[in-house]
Amino acid sequence: MDFDTANFRARYRAAIHPRYNAWFHGGFVLLSGALCIGFLWHRAENVQPWEWLAIPLALVFHNWGEYMIHQHLGHFKRRFGTMFYQRHTGDHHSFFACGQMNYELAKDWRVILFPAWLIVVFASVNFAIYWALSLWNANVAALFSGTMLLGYLAYEVLHACEHLPAQHPVSKLPWVRQMRRLHELHHARDLMNTFNFNVVFPLWDWIYGTLYREREGDLDDRRDMISMQHHVDIGRSPEQVLDYLGTPTRWREWHHYPVSIKGPSGSMPAGTAFDYTGGRAGHLLWNVTEYVPGHRWQARARGKYGLLMYVTYECTPMGTGTRFTRTLDYRFSHVVGRVANRIFLRKRIEKDSADLLKNLNLVAEKLIPASATFVHR
């Protein structure tokens, strides 16, 4: 069931204080941040060439902090970060969804910008950092702390730009257009906990393999995929075999390594989505693309480092049993994934695929009832 974004927007707007002023909110953040930056940078005198390195260092560090806080506090509920989680996942991701990214009213800026008081807290922390670093080098302290505040303002400004209407002139600027698309994909409810956590510059998404771009036709493009196929004979009917194997919530029964599946029980028809977490592939987002009972079941997965994977299960009647064929097609679009695959992953995946069917051969006839009736669990 799709989330009712329009209904949430109406309820959220109704709860906003009537005296809320978006211009005052944004103006206070920008002005106070700019004044703090000016004060800190003004403290730098006779800067040596090496001391200027504090600026790119601060930008990279802020970008990393943006990624980590967004992912681990914004999308996973922690006891010490409940308010942040509620405001981000609970409010922001309910107000804006993929395909519904534009603000409509001035009061909508309340759910885009951080609370106004947060700039005061962030500035206070950076003044403390300035004081500590100045005991070693006052110029590095001033440049680093001021740039951290600049990173905060850059986040606020670019994030706001990413929620402008597509036809707005600012939305058409090359960098804004690029980041706007990545952020929109992040707002897809099936992707938001996994991909595109950077908002200003996707450096750490790239490093951690969570950068996700989706061009038209990408998910259906099967070119350049590595393919491996294995089969096993099972003494059960094709309908029974595929009904069992097309039930991802039972995969843990025949996988030889720990897996956790979150999704509906029973064999999954085309269009069903489920989450997979395993010791081998990590976290994968699956979508069932085809299901012909007793004949064929196929699902597509997306993972880190640009992993795109198709798994196809096919059943062929053989005497009193079934020949089950498992075909795995995959590729990595990220350079790290491609290099790792060339060095060691391909051999490990090939071995795991073969071991999966060996394990299935050992347990299938114990787990699949011999009767014609198959009971879902």
Order of alpha helices (4+ residues) and beta strands (2+ residues): alpha-alpha-alpha-alpha-alpha-alpha-alpha-alpha-beta-alpha-beta-beta-beta-beta-beta-beta-alpha-alpha
